[in-house]
Structure formats: structure tokens, C-alpha cells
Amino acid sequence: MLSRYKYLIIRQTLSNKGEKSVGKLIVITGLDASGKDTVAAALQGLDPGSYLVKTPTDPFIPARSEMDALAMQHPWMHYYFYLASIYHASSIISKLLKNGGNVYCVRYLLDTVCYHRGLGLPVHLNYTKGIRRPDLTIFLAINDEGVRQQRLGSRGRSVGDEVTDNDHVRQRILEAYRQYKSEYILVDNTFKTVPQVVEEIRYIIEGLSK
């Protein structure tokens, strides 16, 4: 029997079969302070010819803090802002993939959907023609809220942390991720070092070409 991660890799790769791009889109997702940026940067640094994309990209970055401050009060406005940014990022990613290198993307459509389901919006994961489906999605799990809060304090808090600091909303976000568990492979990043997590993910990535 195929292991779960090999099954996911085969399913996601076949869904992109027929596309001319050689590179793979590898998405790193998880709650705030789960280590997404650090892990994605480390993966990209070990993969010659690859690219790192963090959403939202320009021209959305200047408005990000202002929009994040409105998330709890105006979730639909916040959702459409991030959805538009994902469409834009997908266009950038598709062009980069044609160069032959992998693209490591921090936050993508799954993040947008799960965060806003946590805010009570009836939105669903739907990869349209305008949003490329990832070849692989890694969910970095932090199974100790105390550890996550410590990391938030170390990195410096942002206005967007208000969402996941709300216990009720955070649990709804995590439940939304669980509902889409067939879309990603979970990697526990609670107490592991960055090299340990990167090694585990690189092993999974090797399966993309097998």
C-alpha cells in the first residue's frame, strides 16, 4: 500500500500532468509562527535554480497591514484582498516554473480559505484556471500553543496575529485545515530544528520525481 505522502504526491502531480512547466510548485503552509518563512527559505537555498515566493507579493504588500487590521471586522474585504493576491502570485509562479526550477511558496490558496473559514466565511478550496494547483503542500504543525506564542514574541508581533490569538478563531482555522487534510502532508515543527524539518521535507520532495 502506498504511504499517505506518496499517494498525495502522485495525485497532485497527475493533476498537473500535461503542463509544459518543468519546475514544481511546493507550498509551505501553517499558522503564524509555524516556521513557514524560515523553512521555505532554507529549502530554496538548497535547491539550485529554484525560486522563493511569499504571498502577498507586490503590489499588495503596502496594503497588507491595513487590510490585516480589518480582518475581524470586515472578513469579506480581507478575503477578497488575499484571494486577488493569490491570483497574482499564481501568475508569477507559472512564469517562474517555465524556467525549469522549483518554486517554494509561503502561503497560498489553502491558507486563504482556511483562515477565512475560521472567520466564519462559507468559502471553499477551488483551484480555478487562474490559480495553479500545487504539486506538493506541506503543513507545518505546532502542537503546543505555548511554543507558538514564544516564537511570536521572539519574531515580533504583527497586526495580523490578532486572528490566530483568538482561541475560538484559531480552533476554527485548524478545523478547516483538518477538513482539507487530503491536500497536504503534515510535518510537525513543534520542537524540531530547522535542518531536521528541511531534511524531512526534502525527502518528501524527492518523491515528486519518482
C-alpha positions in Angstrom: 0.0 0.0 0.0 1.2 3.5 -0.8 2.2 5.6 2.1 -0.1 8.7 2.5 2.6 11.2 1.4 3.4 9.2 -1.8 -0.3 9.0 -2.6 -0.6 12.7 -2.2 2.4 13.4 -4.4 1.1 11.1 -7.1 -2.3 12.7 -7.0 -1.1 16.3 -7.1 1.5 15.6 -9.8 -1.1 13.9 -12.0 -3.4 16.8 -11.6 -0.8 19.0 -13.3 0.1 16.4 -15.9 0.2 17.9 -19.4 1.5 21.3 -18.3 4.7 22.3 -20.1 6.5 23.6 -16.9 9.3 21.5 -15.6 9.6 23.0 -12.1 7.3 22.0 -9.2 5.2 24.3 -7.1 5.8 23.5 -3.4 3.7 25.4 -0.9 4.6 25.8 2.7 1.6 26.5 4.9 0.7 26.6 8.6 -0.4 29.0 11.3 1.5 32.2 12.1 4.9 31.4 13.7 4.9 27.9 12.4 8.2 28.5 10.7 7.0 28.9 7.1 9.3 31.7 6.0 12.4 30.1 7.6 11.8 26.6 6.3 10.9 27.8 2.8 14.0 29.9 2.5 16.2 27.1 3.7 14.6 24.7 1.2 15.1 27.2 -1.6 18.7 27.8 -0.6 19.4 24.1 -1.0 17.8 23.8 -4.4 19.9 25.4 -7.1 17.9 27.3 -9.8 14.7 27.4 -7.6 12.7 30.4 -6.5 11.1 31.7 -3.4 7.7 33.5 -3.5 6.0 34.9 -0.4 2.4 35.9 -0.7 1.1 38.5 -0.8 3.6 39.9 -3.4 3.8 43.4 -4.8 1.6 45.4 -5.4 -0.3 44.0 -2.4 2.4 44.3 0.2 1.9 48.1 1.0 -1.8 47.5 1.9 -1.2 44.3 3.9 -1.0 45.7 7.4 -4.0 47.9 6.8 -6.1 45.0 5.5 -5.0 42.7 8.3 -6.3 45.2 10.8 -9.7 44.9 9.2 -9.8 41.0 9.2 -12.0 40.5 12.2 -14.4 43.4 11.4 -14.6 43.0 7.6 -13.7 39.4 6.8 -15.1 39.5 3.3 -13.0 42.5 2.4 -9.9 40.8 3.8 -10.7 37.6 2.0 -11.0 39.2 -1.5 -7.8 41.1 -0.9 -5.9 37.9 -0.3 -7.7 36.0 -3.0 -6.7 38.6 -5.5 -3.1 38.4 -4.2 -3.2 34.6 -4.8 -4.3 35.0 -8.4 -1.5 37.5 -8.9 1.1 35.2 -7.2 -0.1 32.2 -9.3 0.6 34.2 -12.5 4.1 35.0 -11.2 4.7 31.4 -10.2 3.5 30.0 -13.5 6.1 32.1 -15.3 8.9 31.1 -13.0 8.1 27.4 -13.3 8.6 27.6 -17.1 12.3 28.4 -16.4 12.6 24.8 -15.1 13.3 25.4 -11.4 11.1 24.6 -8.4 9.1 27.4 -6.7 8.8 27.4 -2.9 5.7 29.5 -2.0 5.0 30.7 1.5 1.2 30.8 1.9 -1.2 30.1 -0.9 -4.8 29.4 -1.6 -5.3 26.8 1.2 -4.1 29.4 3.7 -6.6 32.0 2.4 -9.5 29.6 2.5 -8.8 28.1 6.0 -8.1 31.4 7.7 -11.4 32.9 6.4 -13.4 29.7 7.2 -12.1 30.3 10.7 -13.5 33.8 10.5 -16.9 32.3 9.6 -17.0 32.7 5.8 -18.5 29.9 3.8 -15.6 29.7 1.3 -14.2 26.6 -0.2 -10.9 25.4 -1.8 -11.2 25.6 -5.5 -8.3 25.7 -7.9 -9.6 27.5 -10.9 -7.8 28.0 -14.2 -6.4 31.2 -12.8 -4.8 29.5 -9.8 -2.3 26.8 -10.3 -2.7 23.7 -8.1 0.5 23.0 -6.1 2.5 19.8 -6.8 3.0 19.5 -3.1 1.7 21.3 0.0 3.5 21.0 3.4 1.6 22.0 6.5 3.9 22.9 9.4 2.2 21.9 12.6 2.9 23.5 16.0 1.2 21.2 18.6 2.0 23.4 21.6 0.4 26.8 21.7 2.9 27.9 24.3 5.7 27.3 21.8 3.9 29.2 19.1 3.3 32.2 21.4 7.0 32.1 22.3 8.0 32.2 18.7 5.6 35.1 18.0 7.2 37.0 20.8 10.7 36.3 19.5 10.0 37.4 15.9 7.9 40.4 16.9 4.2 40.5 16.8 2.2 41.9 13.9 -1.4 43.2 13.5 -2.4 40.0 11.7 -1.6 37.9 14.8 -4.9 39.1 16.3 -6.7 36.5 14.2 -4.8 33.4 15.5 -4.5 34.8 19.0 -8.3 34.4 19.3 -8.7 30.9 20.7 -12.1 30.3 19.0 -11.0 31.6 15.6 -7.7 29.6 15.8 -9.5 26.4 16.5 -11.9 27.0 13.6 -8.9 27.7 11.4 -7.3 24.4 12.5 -10.5 22.6 11.9 -10.7 24.0 8.4 -7.2 22.7 7.7 -8.2 19.3 9.0 -11.1 19.2 6.6 -8.7 19.6 3.8 -6.1 17.2 5.1 -6.1 15.3 1.8 -4.5 18.4 0.3 -1.3 18.4 2.3 1.3 16.5 4.1 1.7 17.4 7.8 5.2 17.9 9.2 5.5 18.5 13.0 7.6 21.6 13.6 7.0 21.9 17.4 10.4 21.0 18.7 12.5 20.1 15.7 15.4 22.2 14.4 15.2 23.9 11.0 17.7 21.4 9.5 15.6 18.5 10.8 12.4 19.8 9.2 14.1 20.7 6.0 15.6 17.2 5.7 12.2 15.7 6.2 10.6 17.8 3.6 13.4 17.3 1.1 12.9 13.6 1.4 9.2 14.1 0.6 10.1 16.3 -2.4 12.4 13.6 -3.8 9.2 11.5 -4.3 7.9 14.1 -6.7 10.2 12.9 -9.5 9.8 9.2 -8.8 
